[in-house]
Amino acid sequence: MLKQSLQQKLQQKLSPQQIQLMKLIQLPTQAFEQKLAYEIEENPALESGKENNDDFSNDITDEYDDSGSDTIETEINIDDYLSDDEIPNYKIQSNNYSSDDDENRIPYSAGISFNQFLLSQLNTFKLSDQETQIAEFLVGNIDGNGYIRRSIEDIVDDLAFSENIYTTEDEIEKVLKIVQQIDPPGVGARNLKENLLIQLNQKKVTPERKIAIEIIDNSFDLFVKKHHNKLLQKLNISKENLKGAIGEIEKLNPKPGGAYSNSNSNVEQIVPDFTIKINEGNLDLTLNARNAPELHISKDYNDMLHGYAKSKDKSKTHKDAIMFIKQKLDAAKWFIDAIKQRQQTLLLTMNAIMQYQKEYFLTGDERNLKPMILKNIADNIDMDISTISRVANSKYVDTPYGTKLLKEFFSESMKNKKGEDISTKEIKKILQTVVKNEDKKIPLTDEKLSLILKEKGYLIARRTVAKYREQLDIPVARLRKEIL
C-alpha cells in the first residue's frame, strides 16, 4: 500500500550569478581578457574606459508606471510585464565559462599535419596502386608519437572491411618496411625496440653502433633493466665499448613523431596575475593591471531606458524594448560588480598567502616554505576553501625568484626529530639533492634514502620516500645506474 508523506529539506544552491562569479575568479589573466572582450562585444550597455560625463551615475534608476504617469522610481520591475509562469532569460541563463570554451583569437599559421607530412613523402617511392593504398592506410594509423599500435592481422581485416582491399600479412609487412624509411627516422615502428633498430640501421655503421644494434636486437630486456654486468658477460666486450654503445642508443629519439608535433603546437604564454617585490625589507603585492579594467555603463542606454519609462505607450513592442534594455543594463552592472569582487578576492587571497609564506618570499629559500593547506588561507580570510582552490590552481605570481604557480606554495606538514612542523616540499628538495649527488655506479635504494633523511632529522619511512620519489619523477635505483 502506497503511503504519502511530507518531507522538509533545507538545501543551498548557487545562483547563476554566483556560478559566473566563481568562473570569473578561476580565470587566469589571458582567459579573463578574452571573457572581458566577449562581454563588451555581446553587451552594448557595457563600455570600457573612463566615463567622460561626471554627472552621469552608473546606478540604474527606472520604474515603468502602468498608470501612465511620468513617475520614475528606483528600479524597473520587469516582473510586472510578465505572466506568473514567464521568467526573463537573463535571470536563468548562466553563460558559464570555462577553459574548454576559450576561443583562439590569435591567428596561427596553418601548417600541414604530421600525417600529411608523412603522406607527402610516399610519392618518392615506386608503388603499385594497391601498395599505395596500403601505405596510405598504414600512415593513417600512425599516432602522434610516430608508432603503429595495431597488429598486422587487424590491419589486414580493416583493409578488407573498410577499404575493400584484400591483401596478406606478408604484403603488409613489405609495405610497412617502405613506410619505415620515411622521415623522421623510426616512424612507423610498432614498439620501442623496433623504433630504435630502425634509427640505428639508418645511421652510418661504426663499431659502437654495431654493438648498439646487437644490444637492442638480442639483449633488449637486459638493456632496459640496466643489467650492465650481464651485458658485459654476454657480449664479451669492455666497459668502454658498452659505454659507447649505450651512448649511441641514448642519442636516439624514443618518440619520433613528438618532435614534429611539438614544433607545430602553440606554446601558451604565462602571464603573471600578481607581482611581489621586496622594497626595503618589506613585501609589496600588486595585481596585474590587466585584471583591473576600467568599465562603465553606457550613458546612451541609460538615457534610452529613461525615455521609454516616461513614455505613455503600453504596447507589447514598447514593453519588449524596456525589458531588453533593462536586461542589458542589469547584466552590465552585475558584470562590473563581479569584476570588482574578483579583484578583491584575488588580492585578499594572494596577500594571505604572501603573509603566510613571508619568510620564503623574503629569502627565496624553499626550505623556508611553511606547511600550508587551503584551509589555512580560507580560515585566515574567512572564505570558502573552494574559492581559495580556484585562485590557487590557475594563477601565477611573479616573484624575485621567478614566476610561480600559486598551488606550488601549498604542501602538507610532517614533524622532524625536534617535533617541529616542516613542509613536505622541504623534504622533497633534500631528497632531490641527495639523489643528484649519489654515486651513479651504486645508486641509493629507497631504504638507504630513508636512512639518510633520518640522519638529517626527517623521520621518513621507506614507503613515503618511494611516494615522494615518484612525485619527483625520479626512477628507481636500478634505472639510475650509469656506467662511469
LUMMAR-932422 format. One record per residue: residue in one letter; x negated, y, z of N, C-alpha, C in turn. Coordinates in steps of 0.2 Angstrom, whole numbers, plus 2048, in hexadecimal, padded with zeros to 3 digits. Each point is the difference from the previous one (the first is absolute). Layout:
N
aXYZXYZXYZ;...
# end
This chain:
484
m7FC7FA8008048068007FC806800;l8018057FC7FC8067FF802805806;k7FA8038028018058067FE8067FD;q8038058027FF8077FE7FD804807;s7FB8047FF7FD8038057FD8077FE;l7FF8048047FD8077FF7F9800803;q7FB8027FC7F98008037FE8077FE;q7FD8038057FD8078007F88007FF;k7FD8037FB7F98007FF7FE807800;l7FA8018027FC8068007FA7FF7FB;q8008037FA7FB8007FC7FD8067FE;q7FA8007FE7FC8077FE7FE7FF7F9;k8028047FC7FE8007F97FE8067FE;l7FB8007FB7FD8067FD8048037FB;s8018068008038037FA7FC8017FA;p8038017FA7FC8017FA7FB805801;q8028068037FB8058017FA7FE804;q8017FC8067FB7FE8047FB7FB7FC;i8037FC7FC7FC7FB7FC7FC8047FB;q8028057FD7FC8047FC7FB804803;l8018028067FB8038047FA7FB802;m8027FA8027FB7FB8017FC7FE7FA;k8038007FA7FC7FF7FA7FC8067FE;l8028068027FC8067FF7F9800804;i8017FE8067FB7FF8057FB7FB7FE;q8027FB7FD7FC7FA7FE7FB8027FA;l8038057FC7FC8027F97FA803802;p7FA7FE7FC7FA8038008008067FC;t7FB8048008008077FD8028007F8;q7FD7FB7FD8028007F88077FE7FF;a8027FB8038077FE7FF805805803;f7FE8048058058058038008057FA;e7FB8027FD8008057FB8057FE7FA;q7FF7FA7FE8057FD7FB807801802;k8017FE806807800803803807800;l7FB8058028028078008018037F9;a7FC7FE7FB8028027FA8067FD7FD;y8027FA8028067FD7FE806804803;e8008018068058048038018077FD;i7FB8037FF8018077FD8038007F9;e7FE7FB7FC8027FF7FA8087FE800;e8027FC8058067FD800805805803;n7FE8048048048058047FF8077FE;p8048037FC7FF8077FF801805805;a8037FE8068008048067FA800804;l7FB7FC7FE7FA8008047FA8037FC;e7FD8058037FB8037FC7F9800804;s7FB8017FD7F98008037FD807800;g7FC8018047FD807801803804805;k7FD8068018038048058068047FE;e8058018048068037FF7FF8087FF;n8028037FA7FE8077FF805805803;n8067FE8018058048048007FF807;d7FD804804800800807807800803;d8058037FD8078018038047F97FF;f7FD7FC7FC8047FA7FE7FF7FB806;s8057FD8027FF7FA8068017FA7FC;n7FC7FB8038017F97FD8057FC803;d8048038058067FD8038058007FB;i8047FA8008057FF7FB806802804;t8038067FE8068028048068017FB;d8047FC8008068007FC8067FB802;e8068038008067FC8018058027FC;y8037FB7FC8058027FB807800804;d8048058008068018038067FE7FC;d8037FA8018067FE7FC805805800;s8018048058058058008008057FA;g7FA8017FD7FF8057FB7FC806802;s7FF8008077FD8078027F98007FF;d7FC8058017F98017FE7FC7FE806;t8037FD8057FC7FF8067FA7FB7FE;i7FA8028027FA7FB8007FE7FF807;e8007F98027FE7FE8067F97FD800;t7FE7FD8057F97FD8017FF7FB7FB;e8047FB7FE7FF7FA7FD8067FE7FB;i7FE7FE7FA8067FE7FC8017F8802;n8067FE8018027FA8028027FC7F9;i7FC7FC7FD8017FD7FA8067FB801;d8007FD8068057FB8028088037FE;d8018068018068037FF8027FF7F9;y7FC7FF7FB8027FF7F98017F97FE;l7FE7FB8058007F97FE8067FD804;s8027FA7FD8057FC8037FC7FC806;d8047FD8047FD7FC8067FB7FB7FD;d8017FD7FB7FC7FA7FE7FB8027FA;e7FF8068007FB8037FB7FA803804;i7FA7FE7FF7FA8038037FC8027FB;p7FD8068007FB8037FB7FA7FC800;n7FD7FF7FA7FA7FC7FF7FB802804;y7FF8068017FA8038047FF7FE807;k8067FD8038007FE8067FF7F9801;i8007FC7FB7FF7F98007FA7FD7FC;q7FE8047FC7FA7FE7FC7F9801804;s7FC7FC7FE7FA8008057FA8037FC;n7FF7FE7F97FA8027FC7FA7FE804;n8007FA8037FA7FD8037FB8007FB;y7FA8018037FA8017FC7FA7FC803;s7FD7FC7FC7FB7FC8027FA8007FB;s7FA7FD8027FB8007FB8017FC7FA;d8057FB8008027FC7FA8048057FB;d8028058028048057FC7FC8057FD;d7FA8008017FB8067FE8008007F8;e8008067FD8008017F97F88027FF;n7FD7FD7FB7FA8027FE8008067FB;r7FF8068038018067FB7F98027FD;i7FB7FC8027F98027FD7FF7FC7FA;p7FF8037FA7FF7FC7FA7FA7FC7FF;y8007FA8007FA7FC8008007FD7F8;s7F97FF7FF7FF7FE7F98037F97FF;a8037FE7FA8037FA7FF7FB7FB7FD;g7FC7FD8047FB7FB7FD8047F97FF;i7FC7FC7FC8037F97FE8007FC807;s8047FB8008007FC8067FA7FB7FF;f7FF7FC8067FB7FB8008017FA7FA;n8077FE8008017FB7FB8008027F9;q8028077FF7FF8037F97F98007FE;f7FB8028057F98007FF7FD7F97FE;l8037FB8037FE7F97FE8027FE7FA;l8078017FE8037FE7FA7FC8047FA;s7FE8068017FD8037FA7F97FD7FE;q7FD7FC8057FA7FD7FE8017F97FC;l8067FD8008017FA7FD7FF8017F8;n8018067FE7FF8017F87F97FE7FE;t7FB8008057F97FF7FE7FF7F87FE;f8057FC8027FF7F97FF8047FD7FA;k7FD7FB7FD8047FD7FA8047FB803;l8078018008057FB8038057FF7FB;s8037FA8018067FF7FC806803803;d8068007FC8058038038037FD807;q7FF7FA8008027FC8067FB802806;e7FA8007FE7FB801805800807803;t8028057FB801807802806801805;q8057FC7FF8068008047FE7FD807;i7FD7FB8007FE7FD8067FB804804;a7FB8047FD7FC804803803806803;e8058037FC8048058038047FE806;f8037FA8008047FE8067FB7FF806;l7FA7FD7FF7FB7FF8057FE807803;v7FF8057FC7FE807802806803804;g8067FE7FE8068038048017FD807;n7FC7FA8018017FD8067FA802805;i7FB8047FD7FB802804802806805;d7FE7FF8078038048057FB806800;g8018058057FD8068017F87FF802;n7FF7FA8037F97FE8027FC7FD7FA;g8047FE7FB7FC7FD7FA8017F9800;y8047FD8048017F88008067FE7FD;i8007FA7FE8067FC7FE8017FB805;r8068018048017FC8068057FA7FE;r8017FF7FA8057FA7FE7FC7FB7FD;s8037FA8017FD7FA7FD8017FF7F9;i7FB7FD7FC8017FF7F98067FC7FE;e8027FB8048067FD7FF806804800;d8018058058058048008008057FA;i7FA8027FE8008057FA8037FC7FA;v7FE7FA7FF8027FC7FA808800800;d8037FE8068078008018038077FE;d7FD8058038038077FF8008027F9;l7FA7FE7FC8008027F98057FC7FC;a8027FA8028057FC7FC807803802;f8018028068078028028018087FE;s7FB8048018028077FF7FD8037F9;e7FB7FD7FE7FD8027F98017FB7FA;n8037FB8028027FB7FB7F97FE7FC;i7FB7FF8047F97FE7FE7FE7FA803;y7FF7FA7FC7FF7FA8027F87FF7FF;t7FD7FE8067F98008007FE7FA805;t7F98008017FD7FB8047FC803805;e7FE7FD8067FC8028057F98027FD;d7FE7FB7FB7F98017FD8008077FC;e8058017FC8008067FD800806804;i8048008068008058047F9802803;e7FD7FA8027F98018037FB8037FB;k8017FE7F97FC8037FB8018087FF;v8068028008028078007FE804806;l8017FC8067FE8038067F8802800;k7FC7FC7FD7F98018007FE8067FC;i8058017FB7FF8077FC802806804;v8067FF8038028068047FB802806;q7FC7FB8027FB8018067FA8037FD;q8008017F97FA8047FE8018077FF;i8068038018018078007FE803806;d8008078007FE804805806802805;p7FF8018067F97FF8047FE7F9801;p7FA7FF8017FE7F98018037FC806;g8027FA7FF8047FC805807800800;v8038057FB8078008008037FA7FD;g8067FE8028037FA7FD7FE7F9804;a7FC8018057FE7FA8058067FE804;r8007FA8028067FD8047FE800807;n7FA8018027FE8008077F9804800;l7FE8018067FA8038027FA7FD7FD;k8007F98017FA7FC7FD7FF8017F9;e8068007FC7FF8007F97FF8077FE;n8028058037FE8077FF7F9802801;l7FD7FD8057F98018017FC7FD7FB;l8027FA7FE7FC7FC7FA8008047FA;i8068027FE8018047FA7FB806800;q8008048057FC8068007F87FE800;l7FE7FA8037F97FE8007FE7FE7F9;n8057FC7FD7FE7FD7F98008067FB;q8038058018008067FB7F9804801;k7FD7FF8057F98048027FA7FD7FD;k7FB8037FF7FA7FE7FD7FD7FB805;v7FD7FA7FE7FE7FB8047FA802803;t7FF7FF8077FA8018048007FA805;p7FA7FF8038007FA805805801806;e8018068028048018068087FF7FD;r8018017FA8077FF7FE8017F97FF;k7FB7FC7FD8017F98008027FD806;i7FC8028058027FD807807802802;a8018067FF8078038028057FC7FD;i8007FE7F98057FC7FD8007F9803;e7FA7FD8018007FA804804800806;i7FF8058048038018078088017FF;i8028047FB8078018008037FA7FD;d7FD7FD7FB8037FA7FC8007FA805;n7FB7FE8038007FA804800800808;s7FF8068027FF801808804806802;f8068017FD804806801802800808;d8027FB8038038008067FA801805;l7FA7FE7FF7FA8018047FF808800;f8008037FA7FF8077FF805804804;v8067FE7FF8068048037FF800808;k7FE7FA8037FF8008077F9802803;k7FC8027FB7F98028027FC7FB803;h8017FA7FE7FB7FB8027FA8007FD;h7FC8058017FA8017FC7FB7FA801;n7FF7FE8067FB7FA8018027FA7FB;k8067FF8008037FA7FC7FF8017F9;l8008077FE7FF8017F97F97FF7FE;l7FB8028057F98007FF7FE7F87FF;q8037FC8047FF7F97FF8027FD7FA;k8078027FE8037FD7FB7FD8027F9;l7FE8067FF7FD8037FA7F87FF800;n7FD7FF8067F97FF8007FD8067FE;i8028068027FD8067FE7FD804806;s7FC8057FF7FE804806805806802;k7FE8038068058058028008067FC;e7FA8017FD8008067FB8057FF7FA;n7FF7FA7FD8057FE7FB807800801;l8027FE806807800803802807801;k7FC8048038018078018028047F9;g7FB7FE7FB8018047FA8077FE7FC;a8017F98018067FE7FD807803803;i7FF8008078068038038018077FF;g7FA8037FF8008077FE8048017F9;e7FE7FC7FB8048007FA8077FF800;i8027FC8058077FE801804806803;e7FC8038058038068038018067FC;k7FD8007FA8018067FB8067FF7FC;l8037FA8008067FF7FC806803803;n8058017FC8068038028067FA801;p8027FF8068057FB8028078027FD;k8018067FE8068027FE7FF8057F9;p7FF7FC7FB7FE8047FA8058057FD;g8077FF8028058047FE800806804;g7FE8008068008058057FD8077FE;a7FA7FF7FD7FD8067FE8048047FB;y8037FD7FB8048037FB806803803;s8037FC8058078038037FE806804;n7FB8008047FE8068047FE8067FD;s7FD7FF7FA7FE8067FC8068037FD;n8067FD7FF8068037FD805802806;s7FE7FE8068058028057FF807803;n8068038028008078027FD800808;v7FB8048017FD800807804805804;e8037FE8058048058047FC805804;q8018068007FC805803803801807;i7FC8008058028018077FF807802;v806803802800807802802800808;p7FB802804801801807806804802;d8047FD8048068048037FE805805;f7FA7FE8047FE8048057F9802800;t7FE8058037F88018007FF802808;i7FA7FC8027FE8028077F98027FF;k7FF8068037F98038007FE801808;i7F98018017FE8018067FD807800;n8038048057FE8078007FE802807;e7FA8018017FD8028068027FB806;g7FF7F97FE8027FB8058077FE801;n8058047FC8077FF8008027FD7FA;l8067FC8008027FD7FA8068047FD;d8008027FA8058047FC8037FB7FB;l8078008018047FC7FC8048047FB;t8007FF7FA8048037FB8047FB7FB;l8068027FE8047FC7FC7FF8037F8;n7FF7FB7FC7FE8027F98068047FE;a7FE8067FD8058057FE8057FD7FB;r7FE7FB7FC8057FD7FB8067FD804;n7FF7FF8068067FD804804805803;a7FE8067FF8048068038028057FA;p8047FE7FC8028047FA805806803;e8008057FC8058068028067FF7FB;l8067FE8048067FF7FC806805803;h8048027FC8068038028067FF7FC;i8068028028067FF7FD8018057FA;s8037FE7FB8018057FA805805802;k7FE8067FF8058068028068007FB;d7FE7FE7FA8058007FB8067FB801;y7FE7FA8038057FB801804802807;n7FD8038048038038068058057FE;d7FE8057FC8058057FE8067FD7FC;m7FE7FB7FC8057FD7FC8057FC805;l7FE7FD8058057FD805804806803;h7FD8058028048068038058027FB;g7FF8017F98048027FB8067FB800;y7FF7FA7FF8057FB800805800806;a7FC801806804800806805805801;k7FE8067FD8058068008058007FB;s7FF7FC7FB8057FF7FB8077FD802;k8058027FD8077FE8028027FA7FC;d7FC7FE7FC8017FA7FB8007FA805;k8057FC7FF8007F98048017FA7FC;s7FE8017F98007FA7FC7FB7FB801;k8017FA7FD7FC7FA8027F98027FD;t7FF8037FA7FA8027FD7FC805805;h8048048037FD8058057FD7FC806;k8047FC8037FE7FC8057FA7FB7FF;d8007FD7FA7FA7FC7FE7FA804800;a8018077FD7FA8048007FD802807;i8058018047FE8028077FC7FA803;m8037FA7FF7FD7FA8037F97FE7FD;f7FF8017FA7FA7FF7FD7FA805802;i8028068017FB8058027FF7FF808;k8057FE8037FF7FF8087FB7FA801;q8017FB7FB7FC7FA8017F98017FF;k7FF8047FA7F98027FF7FC804805;l8048058037FE8048057FE7FC807;d8057FC8017FF7FC8067FA7FB800;a7FF7FD7FA7FB7FC7FE7F9804801;a8008067FD7FA8048007FE802807;k8058028047FF8028077FD7FA804;w8047FA7FF7FD7FA8047F97FF7FE;f7FE8007F97FA7FE7FE7FA805803;i8028068007FB8058037FF7FE808;d8067FF8037FF7FE8077FC7FA801;a8017FB7FC7FD7F98007F98017FF;i7FE8057FC7F88017FF7FD803806;k8048058037FD8038067FF7FB805;q8057FB8018007FB8057FA7FB7FF;r7FF7FF7F97FB7FB7FE7F9803802;q7FF8077FF7FA8038027FF800807;q8058018047FF8008077FF7F9803;t8037FB7FD7FF7F98027F87FE7FE;l7FE8027FA7F97FE7FE7FB803805;l8018068017FB8048048007FD807;l8067FF8038017FE8077FD7F9801;t8017FC7FB7FD7F98007F8800800;m7FE8047FB7F98007FE7FC803806;n8038058037FD8048067FF7FB806;a8067FC8017FF7FB8057FB7FB7FF;i7FF7FE7FA7FB7FB7FE7F9803801;m7FF8067FE7FA8048017FE800807;q8058028047FE8018077FF7F9804;y8037FB7FD7FF7FA8037F97FD7FF;q7FE8017F97F97FE7FE7FB806800;k8018058047FC8068007F87FE800;e7FE7FB8047F97FF8017FE7FD7F9;y8047FC7FC7FD7FE7FA8008067FB;f8058048008008057FB7FA805801;l7FE8018067FA8048027F97FD7FE;t8007F98007FA7FD7FF7FF7FC7FA;g8067FD7FE7FF7FC7FA7FE7F9801;d7FF7FE8067FE7FA8028067FB801;e8007FB7FC8067FC8018017FC806;r7FA8008048007FD807804804805;n8018067FE8048058048087FF7FF;l8027FC7FB8077FF7FF8037FD805;k8058038038047FD8068057FB7FD;p8027FB8048057FC7FE807804800;m8037FF7FA8068057FF8057FC7FC;i8067FF8028067FD7FD8058067FE;l8057FE7FC8058057FE804802806;k8017FC8058048028067FC805804;n7FA8008007FC8068038028067FE;i7FF8017F98028077FD807801800;a8057FB7FF807801801802803807;d7FD7FD8058028028077FD807801;n7FA8027FD7FD8068028048067FD;i8037FF7FA8048057FD8087FF800;d8027FB8038077FE8018037FF7F9;m7FD7FC7FC8037FE7FA8017F87FF;d8047FE7FB8007F97FF7FA7FD7FD;i7FF7FA8027FA7FD7FD8007FF7F9;s8067FF7FD8017FF7F87FE8077FD;t8018068037FE8067FD7F8800800;i7FD7FF8067F98008007FD7FB7FB;s8037FA7FF7FE7FB7FB8008037F9;r8058047FE8018037FA7FA8057FE;v7FF8048057FA8057FF7FA7FC800;a7FE7FB8047FA7FD8007FE7FC7FA;n8057FD7FD7FF7FB7FB7FE8037F9;s8028067FF7FF8037F97FC806800;k7FE8038067FD8068007F8800801;y7FC8057FD7F98008017FE806803;v7FB8008047FD8068037F98017FE;d7FE8067FE7F98027FE7FC802806;t7FB7FC8027FD8018067F88027FE;p7FC8038057F98017FE7FC7F97FE;y8047FB8017FC7F97FF8047FC7FA;g8038047FC8047FD7FB807800800;t8037FE7FB8088008008027F9802;k8048008058037FA8048077FF7FF;l8027FA8008077FE800802800808;l8068038018028018078007F9804;k8037FB7FD8017FA8037F97FD802;e7FA8027FD7FA7FD8027FE802808;f8038058027FF8038078047FC805;f8047FB7FE8047FC8057FD7F9800;s8007FE8067FD7F98028027FE807;e8007FA8018027FD8067FA800805;s8017FF8067FB8008057FE7F9803;m7F98008027FE7FA8047FC803805;k7FE7FC8057FC8028067F97FD800;n7FB8048017F97FE8017FF7FD807;k7FA7FF8017FE7FD806801804806;k8008077FF801805805807801801;g8057FD7FC8078018018038067FD;e7FB8037FB8038067FD8037FE7F9;d8058047FE8047FE7FA7FC8037FA;i7FE7FC7FB7FD8027FA8047FE7FA;s7FE8047FB8047FE7FA7FD7FA7FC;t8057FD7FD7FD7FA7FC7FC8027FA;k8018067FE7FC8037FA7F9800802;e7FE8028077FA8008027FC7F9800;i8047FB8027FE7F98007FE7FE7F8;k8058027FC7FF7FE7F97FA8047FD;k7FF8068027FA8047FD7F97FC803;i8007FE8067FA7FC8037FF7FA7FC;l8067FC7FF8007FA7FD7FD8017F9;q8028057FC7FD8017F97F8801801;t7FE8048057F98028007FC7F9802;v8037FC8047FC7FA8028007FB7FA;v8058007FC8007FB7FA7FB8037FB;k8008077FF7FC8037FB7F87FF802;n7FF8008067F97FF8027FE7F9802;e8047FB7FF7FE7F98017FB7FD7FB;d7FD7FB8027FC7FC7FC8047FC7FA;k7FF8027FA8047FD7FB7FE7F97FE;k7FA7FE8037FE7F97FF8057FC804;i8018028068047FD805806804803;p8058017FC8058058028037FE807;l8038058048037FE8068077FD7FF;t8017FB8048077FD800805805804;d8067FE8008058048047FE7FF808;e7FE7FA8027FF7FF8067FA804803;k7FA8017FC7FB804801801807800;l8058027FC802807800804802806;s8047FB8028038018077FC801805;l7FA7FC8017FB8008057FD807800;i7FE8027FA7FC8077FF805805803;l8068007FE8058068028017FF808;k8007FA8028008008087FA803803;e7FA7FF7FD7FA803803800807800;k8048037FB8018077FF805803805;g8047FC8038058028058077FF7FD;y8017FD7FA8077FF7FD8027F9801;l8057FE8048027FA8028057FD7FA;i7FD7FE7FB8037FE7FA8007F87FF;a8057FD7FF8007F97FE7FE7FE7F9;r7FE7FA7FF7FE7FF7F98068007FB;r8067FF8028068007FC8018087FE;t7FF8048058018077FE7FB8037FC;v7FA7FD8017FA8027FB8027FE7F9;a8037FA7FF8017FE7F98068047FD;k8058028058058057FD7FD8067FE;y7FC8038047FD8077FE7FC7FF7FA;r7FC7FB7FF7FC7FF7FB8047FF7F9;e8057FD8008057FF7FB8038077FE;q8028048058028077FF7FB8047FC;l7FA7FF8027FA8047FD7FE7FD7F9;d8037FB7FE7FE7FC7FA7F97FE800;i7FE7FD8067F97FD8018017F97FF;p7FD7FD7FB8007F87FF7FD7FC806;v8027FA8017FD7FC8057F97FF7FF;a7FC7FE8057F98008017FD7FC7FA;r8037FA7FE7FD7FC7FA8008047FA;l8058047FF8008047F97FC807801;r7FE8018057FB8068017F97FE7FF;k7FF7FA8007F97FE7FF7FD8027F9;e7F98028017FD8027FA7F97FD800;i7FD7FF7F97FA7FE8007FB806800;l7FB8008047FC8068017F97FE7FE;
# end
